[in-house]
Amino acid sequence: MTSLWTLQEEFSLALLDRTREAPAGLRTPSQQAERRFDVYRNNVFVSLIEALATRFPVCQALVGDEYFRAMTRVYIALSPPRSPLLMKYGDDFGDFIDTFPPARSVPYLSDMACLEAARTRAYHAADAKPLSIAALASLSSCAWSQTRVVLHPSVEIVRSPYPIVTIWEAHADPDGTQAIDGSVAEDALVIRPDLEVEIHRLPAGGAEFVSMLLHDSTFREAAGEAVGADPRFDLVANLAGLIMNRIIVGLSSEECRPVMRD
Protein backbone atom coordinates (compact mmCIF):
# COMPACT_ATOMS: atom_id res chain seq x y z
CA MET A 1 0.00 0.00 0.00
CA THR A 2 1.39 3.38 -0.99
CA SER A 3 2.11 5.60 2.01
CA LEU A 4 0.55 9.04 2.23
CA TRP A 5 3.98 10.71 2.09
CA THR A 6 4.92 8.80 -1.08
CA LEU A 7 1.58 9.64 -2.70
CA GLN A 8 2.01 13.32 -1.86
CA GLU A 9 5.52 13.35 -3.30
CA GLU A 10 4.43 11.62 -6.53
CA PHE A 11 1.43 13.94 -6.78
CA SER A 12 3.54 17.11 -6.45
CA LEU A 13 6.14 15.86 -8.93
CA ALA A 14 3.54 14.90 -11.53
CA LEU A 15 1.56 18.09 -11.04
CA LEU A 16 4.13 20.31 -12.79
CA ASP A 17 5.69 17.68 -15.06
CA ARG A 18 3.54 16.86 -18.05
CA THR A 19 5.75 13.90 -18.96
CA ARG A 20 4.70 12.08 -15.79
CA GLU A 21 1.56 10.01 -15.55
CA ALA A 22 -1.00 10.58 -12.84
CA PRO A 23 0.28 9.08 -9.57
CA ALA A 24 -0.94 5.61 -8.76
CA GLY A 25 -3.45 5.30 -5.99
CA LEU A 26 -5.75 8.16 -6.98
CA ARG A 27 -9.43 7.33 -6.60
CA THR A 28 -12.49 9.21 -7.87
CA PRO A 29 -16.21 8.32 -7.81
CA SER A 30 -16.35 8.12 -11.61
CA GLN A 31 -13.16 6.07 -11.97
CA GLN A 32 -11.60 8.76 -14.21
CA ALA A 33 -8.66 9.64 -11.99
CA GLU A 34 -6.14 10.26 -14.77
CA ARG A 35 -8.46 12.52 -16.72
CA ARG A 36 -9.41 14.50 -13.62
CA PHE A 37 -5.74 14.83 -12.67
CA ASP A 38 -4.89 16.17 -16.14
CA VAL A 39 -7.61 18.80 -15.80
CA TYR A 40 -6.36 19.79 -12.36
CA ARG A 41 -2.77 19.94 -13.60
CA ASN A 42 -3.78 22.17 -16.50
CA ASN A 43 -5.66 24.48 -14.13
CA VAL A 44 -2.56 24.78 -11.94
CA PHE A 45 -0.46 25.76 -14.95
CA VAL A 46 -3.05 28.29 -16.06
CA SER A 47 -3.18 29.83 -12.58
CA LEU A 48 0.59 30.14 -12.36
CA ILE A 49 0.80 31.63 -15.85
CA GLU A 50 -1.81 34.22 -14.89
CA ALA A 51 0.12 35.02 -11.73
CA LEU A 52 3.28 35.61 -13.78
CA ALA A 53 1.36 37.68 -16.33
CA THR A 54 0.10 39.87 -13.51
CA ARG A 55 3.59 40.36 -12.10
CA PHE A 56 5.34 40.85 -15.47
CA PRO A 57 2.89 42.78 -17.67
CA VAL A 58 5.54 44.66 -19.64
CA CYS A 59 7.44 41.45 -20.37
CA GLN A 60 4.21 39.97 -21.67
CA ALA A 61 3.54 43.04 -23.81
CA LEU A 62 7.06 42.96 -25.25
CA VAL A 63 6.79 39.39 -26.57
CA GLY A 64 3.04 38.93 -26.97
CA ASP A 65 0.58 36.74 -25.11
CA GLU A 66 1.22 33.47 -26.99
CA TYR A 67 5.02 33.71 -26.68
CA PHE A 68 4.78 34.71 -23.01
CA ARG A 69 2.53 31.78 -22.14
CA ALA A 70 4.79 29.30 -23.93
CA MET A 71 7.85 30.71 -22.17
CA THR A 72 6.26 30.70 -18.73
CA ARG A 73 5.12 27.09 -19.15
CA VAL A 74 8.78 26.12 -19.53
CA TYR A 75 9.70 28.28 -16.55
CA ILE A 76 7.00 26.75 -14.35
CA ALA A 77 8.15 23.22 -15.18
CA LEU A 78 11.77 24.09 -14.36
CA SER A 79 11.15 26.39 -11.41
CA PRO A 80 7.90 25.55 -9.61
CA PRO A 81 6.76 27.69 -6.66
CA ARG A 82 8.68 27.18 -3.43
CA SER A 83 6.31 29.29 -1.35
CA PRO A 84 2.52 29.47 -1.02
CA LEU A 85 2.84 33.25 -1.45
CA LEU A 86 2.46 33.76 -5.20
CA MET A 87 3.53 37.41 -4.86
CA LYS A 88 7.08 36.04 -4.50
CA TYR A 89 6.85 33.67 -7.45
CA GLY A 90 9.03 34.77 -10.34
CA ASP A 91 11.87 36.42 -8.42
CA ASP A 92 14.28 34.41 -10.59
CA PHE A 93 12.30 34.84 -13.82
CA GLY A 94 14.95 37.20 -15.21
CA ASP A 95 17.67 34.60 -14.60
CA PHE A 96 15.57 32.01 -16.41
CA ILE A 97 15.08 34.31 -19.41
CA ASP A 98 18.87 34.69 -19.66
CA THR A 99 19.10 30.93 -20.23
CA PHE A 100 16.08 30.68 -22.56
CA PRO A 101 17.46 30.67 -26.13
CA PRO A 102 14.32 31.94 -27.92
CA ALA A 103 14.41 35.10 -25.76
CA ARG A 104 17.73 36.22 -27.26
CA SER A 105 15.79 38.11 -29.92
CA VAL A 106 14.63 40.48 -27.15
CA PRO A 107 17.95 41.09 -25.32
CA TYR A 108 16.52 43.47 -22.72
CA LEU A 109 13.71 41.10 -21.70
CA SER A 110 15.58 39.60 -18.73
CA ASP A 111 16.44 43.05 -17.36
CA MET A 112 12.81 44.08 -17.70
CA ALA A 113 11.81 40.99 -15.74
CA CYS A 114 14.29 41.97 -13.02
CA LEU A 115 12.78 45.47 -12.95
CA GLU A 116 9.21 44.20 -12.67
CA ALA A 117 10.19 41.69 -9.97
CA ALA A 118 11.85 44.49 -8.00
CA ARG A 119 8.70 46.57 -8.41
CA THR A 120 6.60 43.85 -6.77
CA ARG A 121 9.09 43.43 -3.92
CA ALA A 122 9.07 47.18 -3.34
CA TYR A 123 5.29 47.16 -3.13
CA HIS A 124 5.36 44.55 -0.36
CA ALA A 125 8.40 45.97 1.46
CA ALA A 126 8.13 47.23 5.03
CA ASP A 127 6.92 50.77 5.61
CA ALA A 128 9.29 53.46 6.85
CA LYS A 129 8.82 57.18 7.31
CA PRO A 130 11.25 59.31 5.25
CA LEU A 131 13.17 62.04 7.05
CA SER A 132 11.83 65.52 6.46
CA ILE A 133 13.84 68.29 4.84
CA ALA A 134 14.00 69.98 8.26
CA ALA A 135 15.53 66.88 9.84
CA LEU A 136 18.13 66.66 7.09
CA ALA A 137 18.92 70.37 7.34
CA SER A 138 19.47 70.06 11.08
CA LEU A 139 22.57 67.98 10.36
CA SER A 140 24.15 70.55 8.03
CA SER A 141 26.86 71.42 10.54
CA CYS A 142 28.00 67.83 10.93
CA ALA A 143 30.69 66.02 9.00
CA TRP A 144 28.59 64.88 6.06
CA SER A 145 31.52 63.09 4.49
CA GLN A 146 31.50 60.66 7.45
CA THR A 147 27.72 60.29 7.54
CA ARG A 148 26.03 56.98 6.84
CA VAL A 149 22.52 56.79 5.49
CA VAL A 150 19.64 54.42 6.12
CA LEU A 151 17.51 54.05 3.00
CA HIS A 152 13.90 52.95 2.74
CA PRO A 153 13.44 49.13 2.88
CA SER A 154 11.84 49.20 -0.59
CA VAL A 155 14.94 50.55 -2.35
CA GLU A 156 16.36 48.37 -5.11
CA ILE A 157 18.74 49.08 -7.98
CA VAL A 158 18.37 47.41 -11.37
CA ARG A 159 21.24 47.97 -13.80
CA SER A 160 21.01 47.38 -17.52
CA PRO A 161 22.97 48.05 -20.73
CA TYR A 162 19.57 48.81 -22.28
CA PRO A 163 17.09 51.68 -21.74
CA ILE A 164 14.84 49.68 -19.41
CA VAL A 165 13.35 52.72 -17.66
CA THR A 166 12.43 54.33 -20.96
CA ILE A 167 10.93 51.07 -22.20
CA TRP A 168 8.95 50.66 -18.98
CA GLU A 169 7.70 54.26 -19.20
CA ALA A 170 6.64 53.71 -22.80
CA HIS A 171 4.46 50.77 -21.77
CA ALA A 172 3.12 52.60 -18.70
CA ASP A 173 2.00 55.44 -21.01
CA PRO A 174 1.02 53.79 -24.33
CA ASP A 175 -0.24 57.13 -25.67
CA GLY A 176 3.18 58.76 -25.25
CA THR A 177 5.51 59.52 -28.14
CA GLN A 178 8.83 59.05 -26.38
CA ALA A 179 11.57 57.85 -28.73
CA ILE A 180 13.68 54.92 -27.51
CA ASP A 181 17.39 54.66 -28.27
CA GLY A 182 18.23 51.01 -27.70
CA SER A 183 21.95 51.74 -27.40
CA VAL A 184 21.59 53.81 -24.21
CA ALA A 185 22.21 52.05 -20.91
CA GLU A 186 19.95 52.94 -17.99
CA ASP A 187 20.00 52.13 -14.29
CA ALA A 188 16.71 52.11 -12.40
CA LEU A 189 15.93 53.12 -8.84
CA VAL A 190 12.86 51.26 -7.55
CA ILE A 191 11.25 52.75 -4.42
CA ARG A 192 7.98 52.99 -2.50
CA PRO A 193 8.30 55.99 -0.17
CA ASP A 194 4.52 56.18 0.27
CA LEU A 195 1.72 54.03 -1.15
CA GLU A 196 2.79 53.79 -4.79
CA VAL A 197 5.91 52.20 -6.24
CA GLU A 198 8.06 54.62 -8.22
CA ILE A 199 10.70 53.90 -10.85
CA HIS A 200 13.33 56.56 -11.50
CA ARG A 201 16.18 56.78 -13.97
CA LEU A 202 19.44 57.19 -12.07
CA PRO A 203 22.03 59.76 -13.19
CA ALA A 204 25.61 58.84 -14.08
CA GLY A 205 27.26 56.90 -11.26
CA GLY A 206 24.02 56.88 -9.30
CA ALA A 207 23.65 53.10 -9.20
CA GLU A 208 27.10 52.65 -7.70
CA PHE A 209 26.49 55.50 -5.23
CA VAL A 210 23.17 54.15 -3.93
CA SER A 211 24.47 50.56 -3.87
CA MET A 212 27.39 51.63 -1.67
CA LEU A 213 25.05 53.50 0.67
CA LEU A 214 22.90 50.38 0.95
CA HIS A 215 26.04 48.53 2.07
CA ASP A 216 26.69 50.96 4.95
CA SER A 217 29.29 53.15 3.25
CA THR A 218 29.72 56.78 4.23
CA PHE A 219 28.85 59.50 1.74
CA ARG A 220 32.59 60.00 1.08
CA GLU A 221 33.18 56.31 0.44
CA ALA A 222 30.12 55.98 -1.77
CA ALA A 223 31.00 59.08 -3.77
CA GLY A 224 34.55 57.82 -4.28
CA GLU A 225 33.33 54.51 -5.67
CA ALA A 226 30.79 56.28 -7.88
CA VAL A 227 33.43 58.56 -9.40
CA GLY A 228 35.62 55.54 -10.04
CA ALA A 229 32.74 53.80 -11.79
CA ASP A 230 31.74 56.86 -13.84
CA PRO A 231 33.77 60.12 -13.94
CA ARG A 232 30.54 61.99 -14.81
CA PHE A 233 29.19 61.38 -11.30
CA ASP A 234 27.72 64.53 -9.73
CA LEU A 235 27.47 64.30 -5.94
CA VAL A 236 25.13 67.28 -5.57
CA ALA A 237 22.70 65.97 -8.19
CA ASN A 238 22.65 62.51 -6.61
CA LEU A 239 22.14 63.83 -3.09
CA ALA A 240 19.30 66.00 -4.38
CA GLY A 241 17.76 62.91 -5.95
CA LEU A 242 17.86 61.01 -2.64
CA ILE A 243 16.15 63.90 -0.87
CA MET A 244 13.53 64.57 -3.55
CA ASN A 245 12.65 60.88 -3.82
CA ARG A 246 12.12 60.75 -0.03
CA ILE A 247 13.99 57.53 0.58
CA ILE A 248 16.31 58.59 3.41
CA VAL A 249 14.83 57.21 6.63
CA GLY A 250 17.86 57.60 8.88
CA LEU A 251 21.28 59.27 9.17
CA SER A 252 24.16 58.74 11.52
CA SER A 253 27.61 60.25 11.87
CA GLU A 254 30.49 59.79 14.25
CA GLU A 255 30.07 63.45 15.21
CA CYS A 256 26.27 63.50 15.28
CA ARG A 257 23.57 61.84 17.29
CA PRO A 258 21.74 59.36 14.97
CA VAL A 259 18.46 60.56 13.57
CA MET A 260 16.08 57.80 12.48
CA ARG A 261 12.73 59.55 12.05
CA ASP A 262 10.91 62.83 12.52
C-alpha positions, 0 to 999 in steps of 0.5 A, a space after each residue: 500500500 502506498 504511504 501518504 507521504 509517497 503519494 504526496 511526493 508523486 502527486 507534487 512531482 507529476 503536477 508540474 511535469 507533463 511527462 509524468 503520468 497521474 500518480 498511482 493510488 488516486 481514486 475518484 467516484 467516476 473512476 476517471 482519476 487520470 483525466 481529472 488529474 490532467 484537468 487539475 494539472 492544466 488548471 494549476 499551470 493556467 493559474 501560475 501563468 496568470 500570476 506571472 502575467 500579472 507580475 510581469 505585464 511589460 514582459 508579456 507586452 514585449 513578446 506577446 501573449 502566446 510567446 509569453 505563455 509558452 515561455 512561462 510554461 517552460 519556466 513553471 516546469 523548471 522552477 515551480 513555486 517554493 512558497 505558497 505566497 504567489 507574490 514572490 513567485 518569479 523572483 528568478 524569472 529574469 535569470 531564467 530568461 537569460 538561459 532561454 534561447 528563444 528570448 535572445 531576440 529580445 535582449 533586454 527582456 531579462 532586465 525588464 523581468 528583473 525590474 518588474 520583480 523588483 517593483 513587486 518586492 518594493 510594493 510589499 516591502 516594510 513601511 518606513 517614514 522618510 526624514 523631512 527636509 527639516 531633519 536633514 537640514 538640522 545635520 548641516 553642521 555635521 561632518 557629512 563626508 562621514 555620515 552613513 545613510 539608512 535608506 527605505 526598505 523598498 529601495 532596489 537598484 536594477 542595472 542594464 545596458 539597455 534603456 529599461 526605464 524608458 521602455 517601462 515608461 513607454 508601456 506605462 504610457 502607451 499614448 506617449 511619443 517618447 523615442 527609444 534609443 536602444 543603445 543607451 544604458 539605464 539604471 533604475 531606482 525602484 522605491 515605494 516611499 509612500 503608497 505607490 511604487 516609483 521607478 526613476 532613472 538614475 544619473 551617471 554613477 548613481 547606481 554605484 552610489 546608492 548601492 554603496 550606501 545600501 552597504 553601509 558606506 559613508 557619503 565620502 566612500 560611496 562618492 569615491 566609488 561612484 566617481 571611479 565607476 563613472 567620472 561623470 558622477 555629480 554628488 550634488 545631483 545625486 544627493 538632491 535625488 535622494 532627498 527629492 525621492 524621499 527615501 532617506 529614513 535615517 542618518 548617523 555620523 560619528 560626530 552626530 547623534 543618529 536621527 532615524 525619524 521625525 
